[in-house]
Amino acid sequence: MKKLILFSFVLFSFSVSSQSMMEKLKQKKDSIEKAAREKANAVVSGTTAPALTNEEVIKGLKEALTVGTNNSSGVASKLDGFYKNPKIFIPWPEEAKDMKVKLTKMGMSKKIAEFETSLNRAAEEAALKAAPVFIDAITNMSLSDGFAILKGVDTAATNYLRKTTYTPLKAKFLPVVKEAVAKVKVTSYWKPLATAYNKLPGVKKQNPDLDEYVTNKAINGLMLLIAEEEIKIRKDPIARVTDLLKKVFGQQK
């Protein structure tokens, strides 16, 4: 009788143990199959990203230029944004270089430095209001083949912006620069230099268009900064601050 009871207990224990083991095996199997499905889905999604349309690419390029413009004008408009950035520093006008040489010999180096500082202060002041002017040019920029620019050089969008909008952009930006030149009193730094130079015998009187000069230099400086921002967006995922930028530039190798 005792043997029968012991046998029954052993048989019951074996049955429970087997059932528990089967459940564990089933759970293990389900887990493996789930992992396999997730891996397969990851592979598929990694190779079948939604196709880009030309319209999306164009919008993405314009958005990249807009983001670049906002970032660039923000940097350039700070104190010393132009003055202490050797890439965009505005120097003494090239057309009046002989004038600078003679004035330096006359001991007017300090006045020359003050004038150059005023040129850069005017550009920094103008940069405060540059973004709306540049973004308007970007928005109205005619662009038919977005993929050609997307797959072009790292500054292709900025190059296209400069090529196709420079003249109307300059026309709209010039009044902004004129206001800035007047505000920082660039002319007051220039007049003493011009007066001293023009009194010298045999020299050609100098009277450069300072508004025109600062406008061209400010636009070129901002374009350079925008180009640098475009490179960041193309190469650094962190710089792609919108979903559209991530979609358009994230698929580029």
Buried (B, 14 or more C-beta within 10 A) or exposed (E): EEEEEEEEEEEEEEEEEEEEEEEEEEEEEEEEEEEEEEEEEEEEEEEEEEEBEBEBBBBBBBBBBBBBBBBBBBBBBBEEBBBEBEEBBBEBBEEBEEBBEEBEEEEBEEBBEBBBBBBBBBBBBBBBBBBEBBBBBBEEBEBEEBEEBBEEEBBBBBBBBBEBBBEBBBEBBBBBBBBBBEEBEBBEBBEBBBEBBEEEEEEEEBEBEBBBBBBBBBBEBBBBBBBBBBBBBBEEEEBBEEEBBBBBBEEEE
